[in-house]
Amino acid sequence: MYILITKMHLRLNQLIEEKNYNLLDEEVLHYSQRLDKVLSRFNKIVNQDANSGLNSCEVNNVTKCAI
């Protein structure tokens, strides 16, 4: 999961540079929203009750949605 987030973040940075740092570009906004969704889901999973632990099915679903 950490690898996915890192790759998405690097891709977003690259995209921002390609668009001349125009943060309002449609492609930048769309990819940024995708990364936000992945981060939100990941935070939700991590912040679950310590007794339940990480649910691998939920982590896999986030990965599939982000690709």
PyMOL Python script that loads the backbone (N, CA, C, O; Angstrom):
from pymol import cmd

cmd.read_pdbstr("""\
ATOM      1  N   MET A   1       0.823  -1.193   0.000  1.00  0.00           N
ATOM      2  CA  MET A   1       0.000   0.000   0.000  1.00  0.00           C
ATOM      3  C   MET A   1       0.868   1.258   0.000  1.00  0.00           C
ATOM      4  O   MET A   1       0.569   2.230  -0.693  1.00  0.00           O
ATOM      5  N   TYR A   2       1.949   1.226   0.787  1.00  0.00           N
ATOM      6  CA  TYR A   2       2.842   2.383   0.835  1.00  0.00           C
ATOM      7  C   TYR A   2       3.474   2.643  -0.532  1.00  0.00           C
ATOM      8  O   TYR A   2       3.689   3.791  -0.921  1.00  0.00           O
ATOM      9  N   ILE A   3       3.764   1.572  -1.245  1.00  0.00           N
ATOM     10  CA  ILE A   3       4.369   1.716  -2.571  1.00  0.00           C
ATOM     11  C   ILE A   3       3.388   2.391  -3.525  1.00  0.00           C
ATOM     12  O   ILE A   3       3.765   3.274  -4.295  1.00  0.00           O
ATOM     13  N   LEU A   4       2.136   1.970  -3.467  1.00  0.00           N
ATOM     14  CA  LEU A   4       1.112   2.578  -4.319  1.00  0.00           C
ATOM     15  C   LEU A   4       0.984   4.069  -4.047  1.00  0.00           C
ATOM     16  O   LEU A   4       0.956   4.874  -4.979  1.00  0.00           O
ATOM     17  N   ILE A   5       0.908   4.435  -2.785  1.00  0.00           N
ATOM     18  CA  ILE A   5       0.763   5.845  -2.411  1.00  0.00           C
ATOM     19  C   ILE A   5       1.978   6.640  -2.877  1.00  0.00           C
ATOM     20  O   ILE A   5       1.837   7.750  -3.390  1.00  0.00           O
ATOM     21  N   THR A   6       3.163   6.076  -2.700  1.00  0.00           N
ATOM     22  CA  THR A   6       4.387   6.757  -3.133  1.00  0.00           C
ATOM     23  C   THR A   6       4.391   6.956  -4.646  1.00  0.00           C
ATOM     24  O   THR A   6       4.719   8.039  -5.131  1.00  0.00           O
ATOM     25  N   LYS A   7       4.028   5.910  -5.391  1.00  0.00           N
ATOM     26  CA  LYS A   7       4.004   6.015  -6.851  1.00  0.00           C
ATOM     27  C   LYS A   7       2.976   7.040  -7.316  1.00  0.00           C
ATOM     28  O   LYS A   7       3.233   7.809  -8.243  1.00  0.00           O
ATOM     29  N   MET A   8       1.823   7.050  -6.676  1.00  0.00           N
ATOM     30  CA  MET A   8       0.790   8.018  -7.054  1.00  0.00           C
ATOM     31  C   MET A   8       1.250   9.444  -6.751  1.00  0.00           C
ATOM     32  O   MET A   8       0.999  10.362  -7.532  1.00  0.00           O
ATOM     33  N   HIS A   9       1.919   9.622  -5.624  1.00  0.00           N
ATOM     34  CA  HIS A   9       2.401  10.947  -5.249  1.00  0.00           C
ATOM     35  C   HIS A   9       3.467  11.430  -6.234  1.00  0.00           C
ATOM     36  O   HIS A   9       3.456  12.590  -6.645  1.00  0.00           O
ATOM     37  N   LEU A  10       4.377  10.548  -6.606  1.00  0.00           N
ATOM     38  CA  LEU A  10       5.403  10.903  -7.579  1.00  0.00           C
ATOM     39  C   LEU A  10       4.777  11.239  -8.931  1.00  0.00           C
ATOM     40  O   LEU A  10       5.195  12.182  -9.603  1.00  0.00           O
ATOM     41  N   ARG A  11       3.770  10.455  -9.321  1.00  0.00           N
ATOM     42  CA  ARG A  11       3.076  10.716 -10.589  1.00  0.00           C
ATOM     43  C   ARG A  11       2.366  12.073 -10.547  1.00  0.00           C
ATOM     44  O   ARG A  11       2.389  12.815 -11.529  1.00  0.00           O
ATOM     45  N   LEU A  12       1.749  12.391  -9.434  1.00  0.00           N
ATOM     46  CA  LEU A  12       1.081  13.688  -9.304  1.00  0.00           C
ATOM     47  C   LEU A  12       2.100  14.818  -9.417  1.00  0.00           C
ATOM     48  O   LEU A  12       1.848  15.813 -10.095  1.00  0.00           O
ATOM     49  N   ASN A  13       3.235  14.673  -8.765  1.00  0.00           N
ATOM     50  CA  ASN A  13       4.281  15.700  -8.867  1.00  0.00           C
ATOM     51  C   ASN A  13       4.742  15.879 -10.309  1.00  0.00           C
ATOM     52  O   ASN A  13       4.920  17.003 -10.779  1.00  0.00           O
ATOM     53  N   GLN A  14       4.931  14.766 -11.003  1.00  0.00           N
ATOM     54  CA  GLN A  14       5.349  14.810 -12.404  1.00  0.00           C
ATOM     55  C   GLN A  14       4.283  15.502 -13.260  1.00  0.00           C
ATOM     56  O   GLN A  14       4.600  16.325 -14.118  1.00  0.00           O
ATOM     57  N   LEU A  15       3.050  15.164 -13.018  1.00  0.00           N
ATOM     58  CA  LEU A  15       1.945  15.750 -13.768  1.00  0.00           C
ATOM     59  C   LEU A  15       1.857  17.260 -13.535  1.00  0.00           C
ATOM     60  O   LEU A  15       1.611  18.021 -14.471  1.00  0.00           O
ATOM     61  N   ILE A  16       2.056  17.682 -12.310  1.00  0.00           N
ATOM     62  CA  ILE A  16       2.037  19.107 -11.976  1.00  0.00           C
ATOM     63  C   ILE A  16       3.142  19.838 -12.738  1.00  0.00           C
ATOM     64  O   ILE A  16       2.923  20.926 -13.272  1.00  0.00           O
ATOM     65  N   GLU A  17       4.322  19.237 -12.782  1.00  0.00           N
ATOM     66  CA  GLU A  17       5.428  19.849 -13.531  1.00  0.00           C
ATOM     67  C   GLU A  17       5.099  19.929 -15.021  1.00  0.00           C
ATOM     68  O   GLU A  17       5.354  20.948 -15.662  1.00  0.00           O
ATOM     69  N   GLU A  18       4.534  18.856 -15.567  1.00  0.00           N
ATOM     70  CA  GLU A  18       4.175  18.832 -16.992  1.00  0.00           C
ATOM     71  C   GLU A  18       3.150  19.906 -17.341  1.00  0.00           C
ATOM     72  O   GLU A  18       3.140  20.419 -18.460  1.00  0.00           O
ATOM     73  N   LYS A  19       2.304  20.238 -16.400  1.00  0.00           N
ATOM     74  CA  LYS A  19       1.247  21.229 -16.628  1.00  0.00           C
ATOM     75  C   LYS A  19       1.678  22.626 -16.186  1.00  0.00           C
ATOM     76  O   LYS A  19       0.843  23.498 -15.947  1.00  0.00           O
ATOM     77  N   ASN A  20       2.992  22.825 -16.081  1.00  0.00           N
ATOM     78  CA  ASN A  20       3.562  24.124 -15.704  1.00  0.00           C
ATOM     79  C   ASN A  20       3.015  24.641 -14.372  1.00  0.00           C
ATOM     80  O   ASN A  20       2.729  25.828 -14.216  1.00  0.00           O
ATOM     81  N   TYR A  21       2.883  23.741 -13.442  1.00  0.00           N
ATOM     82  CA  TYR A  21       2.441  24.053 -12.072  1.00  0.00           C
ATOM     83  C   TYR A  21       1.056  24.674 -12.004  1.00  0.00           C
ATOM     84  O   TYR A  21       0.736  25.423 -11.081  1.00  0.00           O
ATOM     85  N   ASN A  22       0.245  24.349 -12.993  1.00  0.00           N
ATOM     86  CA  ASN A  22      -1.143  24.815 -13.009  1.00  0.00           C
ATOM     87  C   ASN A  22      -1.981  23.807 -12.208  1.00  0.00           C
ATOM     88  O   ASN A  22      -2.369  22.760 -12.725  1.00  0.00           O
ATOM     89  N   LEU A  23      -2.248  24.134 -10.963  1.00  0.00           N
ATOM     90  CA  LEU A  23      -2.968  23.215 -10.079  1.00  0.00           C
ATOM     91  C   LEU A  23      -4.456  23.139 -10.398  1.00  0.00           C
ATOM     92  O   LEU A  23      -5.166  22.297  -9.849  1.00  0.00           O
ATOM     93  N   LEU A  24      -4.926  24.005 -11.274  1.00  0.00           N
ATOM     94  CA  LEU A  24      -6.332  23.983 -11.667  1.00  0.00           C
ATOM     95  C   LEU A  24      -6.561  23.234 -12.974  1.00  0.00           C
ATOM     96  O   LEU A  24      -7.688  23.164 -13.463  1.00  0.00           O
ATOM     97  N   ASP A  25      -5.496  22.675 -13.537  1.00  0.00           N
ATOM     98  CA  ASP A  25      -5.623  21.866 -14.744  1.00  0.00           C
ATOM     99  C   ASP A  25      -6.506  20.653 -14.446  1.00  0.00           C
ATOM    100  O   ASP A  25      -6.391  20.038 -13.386  1.00  0.00           O
ATOM    101  N   GLU A  26      -7.379  20.318 -15.383  1.00  0.00           N
ATOM    102  CA  GLU A  26      -8.336  19.221 -15.168  1.00  0.00           C
ATOM    103  C   GLU A  26      -7.647  17.898 -14.848  1.00  0.00           C
ATOM    104  O   GLU A  26      -8.086  17.163 -13.963  1.00  0.00           O
ATOM    105  N   GLU A  27      -6.582  17.600 -15.562  1.00  0.00           N
ATOM    106  CA  GLU A  27      -5.873  16.331 -15.344  1.00  0.00           C
ATOM    107  C   GLU A  27      -5.213  16.293 -13.965  1.00  0.00           C
ATOM    108  O   GLU A  27      -5.227  15.261 -13.295  1.00  0.00           O
ATOM    109  N   VAL A  28      -4.644  17.405 -13.551  1.00  0.00           N
ATOM    110  CA  VAL A  28      -4.024  17.503 -12.222  1.00  0.00           C
ATOM    111  C   VAL A  28      -5.091  17.341 -11.145  1.00  0.00           C
ATOM    112  O   VAL A  28      -4.901  16.596 -10.184  1.00  0.00           O
ATOM    113  N   LEU A  29      -6.201  18.034 -11.304  1.00  0.00           N
ATOM    114  CA  LEU A  29      -7.286  17.939 -10.322  1.00  0.00           C
ATOM    115  C   LEU A  29      -7.836  16.516 -10.224  1.00  0.00           C
ATOM    116  O   LEU A  29      -8.082  16.012  -9.128  1.00  0.00           O
ATOM    117  N   HIS A  30      -8.024  15.883 -11.364  1.00  0.00           N
ATOM    118  CA  HIS A  30      -8.565  14.524 -11.379  1.00  0.00           C
ATOM    119  C   HIS A  30      -7.619  13.550 -10.672  1.00  0.00           C
ATOM    120  O   HIS A  30      -8.056  12.747  -9.848  1.00  0.00           O
ATOM    121  N   TYR A  31      -6.335  13.621 -10.990  1.00  0.00           N
ATOM    122  CA  TYR A  31      -5.381  12.697 -10.372  1.00  0.00           C
ATOM    123  C   TYR A  31      -5.229  12.993  -8.881  1.00  0.00           C
ATOM    124  O   TYR A  31      -5.078  12.076  -8.073  1.00  0.00           O
ATOM    125  N   SER A  32      -5.269  14.253  -8.528  1.00  0.00           N
ATOM    126  CA  SER A  32      -5.193  14.641  -7.126  1.00  0.00           C
ATOM    127  C   SER A  32      -6.380  14.086  -6.335  1.00  0.00           C
ATOM    128  O   SER A  32      -6.223  13.645  -5.196  1.00  0.00           O
ATOM    129  N   GLN A  33      -7.558  14.111  -6.941  1.00  0.00           N
ATOM    130  CA  GLN A  33      -8.746  13.559  -6.289  1.00  0.00           C
ATOM    131  C   GLN A  33      -8.620  12.048  -6.116  1.00  0.00           C
ATOM    132  O   GLN A  33      -9.040  11.501  -5.096  1.00  0.00           O
ATOM    133  N   ARG A  34      -8.046  11.376  -7.106  1.00  0.00           N
ATOM    134  CA  ARG A  34      -7.828   9.929  -6.995  1.00  0.00           C
ATOM    135  C   ARG A  34      -6.891   9.622  -5.834  1.00  0.00           C
ATOM    136  O   ARG A  34      -7.147   8.711  -5.047  1.00  0.00           O
ATOM    137  N   LEU A  35      -5.801  10.388  -5.729  1.00  0.00           N
ATOM    138  CA  LEU A  35      -4.856  10.187  -4.636  1.00  0.00           C
ATOM    139  C   LEU A  35      -5.523  10.483  -3.297  1.00  0.00           C
ATOM    140  O   LEU A  35      -5.300   9.761  -2.325  1.00  0.00           O
ATOM    141  N   ASP A  36      -6.327  11.519  -3.233  1.00  0.00           N
ATOM    142  CA  ASP A  36      -7.053  11.838  -1.998  1.00  0.00           C
ATOM    143  C   ASP A  36      -7.954  10.687  -1.559  1.00  0.00           C
ATOM    144  O   ASP A  36      -8.036  10.377  -0.370  1.00  0.00           O
ATOM    145  N   LYS A  37      -8.623  10.059  -2.512  1.00  0.00           N
ATOM    146  CA  LYS A  37      -9.499   8.934  -2.185  1.00  0.00           C
ATOM    147  C   LYS A  37      -8.705   7.760  -1.625  1.00  0.00           C
ATOM    148  O   LYS A  37      -9.120   7.121  -0.659  1.00  0.00           O
ATOM    149  N   VAL A  38      -7.568   7.486  -2.236  1.00  0.00           N
ATOM    150  CA  VAL A  38      -6.721   6.391  -1.756  1.00  0.00           C
ATOM    151  C   VAL A  38      -6.218   6.696  -0.347  1.00  0.00           C
ATOM    152  O   VAL A  38      -6.242   5.831   0.528  1.00  0.00           O
ATOM    153  N   LEU A  39      -5.763   7.926  -0.136  1.00  0.00           N
ATOM    154  CA  LEU A  39      -5.258   8.311   1.183  1.00  0.00           C
ATOM    155  C   LEU A  39      -6.354   8.268   2.246  1.00  0.00           C
ATOM    156  O   LEU A  39      -6.116   7.826   3.369  1.00  0.00           O
ATOM    157  N   SER A  40      -7.541   8.722   1.896  1.00  0.00           N
ATOM    158  CA  SER A  40      -8.655   8.696   2.848  1.00  0.00           C
ATOM    159  C   SER A  40      -9.010   7.268   3.238  1.00  0.00           C
ATOM    160  O   SER A  40      -9.217   6.969   4.414  1.00  0.00           O
ATOM    161  N   ARG A  41      -9.076   6.399   2.252  1.00  0.00           N
ATOM    162  CA  ARG A  41      -9.402   4.996   2.528  1.00  0.00           C
ATOM    163  C   ARG A  41      -8.306   4.340   3.357  1.00  0.00           C
ATOM    164  O   ARG A  41      -8.590   3.589   4.291  1.00  0.00           O
ATOM    165  N   PHE A  42      -7.059   4.624   3.015  1.00  0.00           N
ATOM    166  CA  PHE A  42      -5.937   4.062   3.753  1.00  0.00           C
ATOM    167  C   PHE A  42      -5.976   4.530   5.205  1.00  0.00           C
ATOM    168  O   PHE A  42      -5.788   3.726   6.118  1.00  0.00           O
ATOM    169  N   ASN A  43      -6.219   5.818   5.427  1.00  0.00           N
ATOM    170  CA  ASN A  43      -6.303   6.341   6.793  1.00  0.00           C
ATOM    171  C   ASN A  43      -7.446   5.700   7.565  1.00  0.00           C
ATOM    172  O   ASN A  43      -7.316   5.422   8.757  1.00  0.00           O
ATOM    173  N   LYS A  44      -8.551   5.466   6.896  1.00  0.00           N
ATOM    174  CA  LYS A  44      -9.680   4.833   7.552  1.00  0.00           C
ATOM    175  C   LYS A  44      -9.309   3.417   8.002  1.00  0.00           C
ATOM    176  O   LYS A  44      -9.653   2.998   9.108  1.00  0.00           O
ATOM    177  N   ILE A  45      -8.616   2.699   7.146  1.00  0.00           N
ATOM    178  CA  ILE A  45      -8.199   1.326   7.473  1.00  0.00           C
ATOM    179  C   ILE A  45      -7.204   1.331   8.627  1.00  0.00           C
ATOM    180  O   ILE A  45      -7.324   0.537   9.559  1.00  0.00           O
ATOM    181  N   VAL A  46      -6.225   2.225   8.563  1.00  0.00           N
ATOM    182  CA  VAL A  46      -5.178   2.281   9.582  1.00  0.00           C
ATOM    183  C   VAL A  46      -5.755   2.679  10.941  1.00  0.00           C
ATOM    184  O   VAL A  46      -5.300   2.200  11.980  1.00  0.00           O
ATOM    185  N   ASN A  47      -6.752   3.552  10.924  1.00  0.00           N
ATOM    186  CA  ASN A  47      -7.316   4.046  12.171  1.00  0.00           C
ATOM    187  C   ASN A  47      -8.393   3.135  12.763  1.00  0.00           C
ATOM    188  O   ASN A  47      -9.042   3.494  13.745  1.00  0.00           O
ATOM    189  N   GLN A  48      -8.578   1.978  12.176  1.00  0.00           N
ATOM    190  CA  GLN A  48      -9.545   1.028  12.730  1.00  0.00           C
ATOM    191  C   GLN A  48      -9.121   0.618  14.146  1.00  0.00           C
ATOM    192  O   GLN A  48      -7.989   0.844  14.573  1.00  0.00           O
ATOM    193  N   ASP A  49     -10.037   0.033  14.823  1.00  0.00           N
ATOM    194  CA  ASP A  49      -9.761  -0.467  16.165  1.00  0.00           C
ATOM    195  C   ASP A  49      -8.517  -1.356  16.137  1.00  0.00           C
ATOM    196  O   ASP A  49      -8.383  -2.218  15.268  1.00  0.00           O
ATOM    197  N   ALA A  50      -7.625  -1.146  17.078  1.00  0.00           N
ATOM    198  CA  ALA A  50      -6.358  -1.888  17.125  1.00  0.00           C
ATOM    199  C   ALA A  50      -6.592  -3.393  17.228  1.00  0.00           C
ATOM    200  O   ALA A  50      -5.753  -4.171  16.774  1.00  0.00           O
ATOM    201  N   ASN A  51      -7.679  -3.811  17.795  1.00  0.00           N
ATOM    202  CA  ASN A  51      -7.952  -5.238  17.943  1.00  0.00           C
ATOM    203  C   ASN A  51      -8.305  -5.907  16.622  1.00  0.00           C
ATOM    204  O   ASN A  51      -8.036  -7.093  16.433  1.00  0.00           O
ATOM    205  N   SER A  52      -8.904  -5.155  15.714  1.00  0.00           N
ATOM    206  CA  SER A  52      -9.334  -5.768  14.457  1.00  0.00           C
ATOM    207  C   SER A  52      -8.196  -5.891  13.460  1.00  0.00           C
ATOM    208  O   SER A  52      -8.227  -6.788  12.617  1.00  0.00           O
ATOM    209  N   GLY A  53      -7.192  -5.023  13.522  1.00  0.00           N
ATOM    210  CA  GLY A  53      -6.062  -5.085  12.599  1.00  0.00           C
ATOM    211  C   GLY A  53      -6.465  -4.680  11.201  1.00  0.00           C
ATOM    212  O   GLY A  53      -7.610  -4.295  10.962  1.00  0.00           O
ATOM    213  N   LEU A  54      -5.516  -4.767  10.268  1.00  0.00           N
ATOM    214  CA  LEU A  54      -5.788  -4.420   8.880  1.00  0.00           C
ATOM    215  C   LEU A  54      -6.547  -5.526   8.189  1.00  0.00           C
ATOM    216  O   LEU A  54      -6.222  -6.704   8.335  1.00  0.00           O
ATOM    217  N   ASN A  55      -7.536  -5.152   7.453  1.00  0.00           N
ATOM    218  CA  ASN A  55      -8.313  -6.096   6.664  1.00  0.00           C
ATOM    219  C   ASN A  55      -7.705  -6.127   5.261  1.00  0.00           C
ATOM    220  O   ASN A  55      -7.821  -5.157   4.511  1.00  0.00           O
ATOM    221  N   SER A  56      -7.062  -7.228   4.910  1.00  0.00           N
ATOM    222  CA  SER A  56      -6.344  -7.305   3.632  1.00  0.00           C
ATOM    223  C   SER A  56      -7.282  -7.148   2.447  1.00  0.00           C
ATOM    224  O   SER A  56      -6.870  -6.643   1.403  1.00  0.00           O
ATOM    225  N   CYS A  57      -8.520  -7.564   2.581  1.00  0.00           N
ATOM    226  CA  CYS A  57      -9.488  -7.409   1.501  1.00  0.00           C
ATOM    227  C   CYS A  57      -9.724  -5.928   1.234  1.00  0.00           C
ATOM    228  O   CYS A  57      -9.787  -5.520   0.074  1.00  0.00           O
ATOM    229  N   GLU A  58      -9.854  -5.122   2.266  1.00  0.00           N
ATOM    230  CA  GLU A  58     -10.070  -3.692   2.096  1.00  0.00           C
ATOM    231  C   GLU A  58      -8.852  -3.033   1.474  1.00  0.00           C
ATOM    232  O   GLU A  58      -8.995  -2.162   0.615  1.00  0.00           O
ATOM    233  N   VAL A  59      -7.666  -3.427   1.886  1.00  0.00           N
ATOM    234  CA  VAL A  59      -6.447  -2.869   1.313  1.00  0.00           C
ATOM    235  C   VAL A  59      -6.373  -3.211  -0.164  1.00  0.00           C
ATOM    236  O   VAL A  59      -6.005  -2.358  -0.971  1.00  0.00           O
ATOM    237  N   ASN A  60      -6.714  -4.438  -0.539  1.00  0.00           N
ATOM    238  CA  ASN A  60      -6.687  -4.853  -1.942  1.00  0.00           C
ATOM    239  C   ASN A  60      -7.702  -4.063  -2.751  1.00  0.00           C
ATOM    240  O   ASN A  60      -7.415  -3.692  -3.889  1.00  0.00           O
ATOM    241  N   ASN A  61      -8.871  -3.797  -2.203  1.00  0.00           N
ATOM    242  CA  ASN A  61      -9.882  -3.035  -2.922  1.00  0.00           C
ATOM    243  C   ASN A  61      -9.407  -1.614  -3.205  1.00  0.00           C
ATOM    244  O   ASN A  61      -9.675  -1.082  -4.282  1.00  0.00           O
ATOM    245  N   VAL A  62      -8.718  -0.998  -2.270  1.00  0.00           N
ATOM    246  CA  VAL A  62      -8.201   0.343  -2.475  1.00  0.00           C
ATOM    247  C   VAL A  62      -7.182   0.309  -3.600  1.00  0.00           C
ATOM    248  O   VAL A  62      -7.179   1.188  -4.462  1.00  0.00           O
ATOM    249  N   THR A  63      -6.324  -0.688  -3.600  1.00  0.00           N
ATOM    250  CA  THR A  63      -5.301  -0.809  -4.638  1.00  0.00           C
ATOM    251  C   THR A  63      -5.938  -0.949  -6.003  1.00  0.00           C
ATOM    252  O   THR A  63      -5.496  -0.297  -6.949  1.00  0.00           O
ATOM    253  N   LYS A  64      -6.963  -1.777  -6.139  1.00  0.00           N
ATOM    254  CA  LYS A  64      -7.635  -1.980  -7.421  1.00  0.00           C
ATOM    255  C   LYS A  64      -8.301  -0.692  -7.897  1.00  0.00           C
ATOM    256  O   LYS A  64      -8.279  -0.396  -9.092  1.00  0.00           O
ATOM    257  N   CYS A  65      -8.889   0.073  -6.991  1.00  0.00           N
ATOM    258  CA  CYS A  65      -9.578   1.300  -7.370  1.00  0.00           C
ATOM    259  C   CYS A  65      -8.602   2.390  -7.822  1.00  0.00           C
ATOM    260  O   CYS A  65      -8.954   3.243  -8.637  1.00  0.00           O
ATOM    261  N   ALA A  66      -7.399   2.357  -7.302  1.00  0.00           N
ATOM    262  CA  ALA A  66      -6.449   3.413  -7.597  1.00  0.00           C
ATOM    263  C   ALA A  66      -5.759   3.229  -8.944  1.00  0.00           C
ATOM    264  O   ALA A  66      -5.245   4.191  -9.516  1.00  0.00           O
ATOM    265  N   ILE A  67      -5.747   2.032  -9.438  1.00  0.00           N
ATOM    266  CA  ILE A  67      -4.990   1.748 -10.673  1.00  0.00           C
ATOM    267  C   ILE A  67      -5.705   2.243 -11.883  1.00  0.00           C
ATOM    268  O   ILE A  67      -5.211   2.087 -12.999  1.00  0.00           O
TER     269      ILE A  67
END
""", "prot")
cmd.dss("prot")
cmd.show_as("cartoon", "prot")
cmd.util.cbc("prot")
cmd.orient("prot")
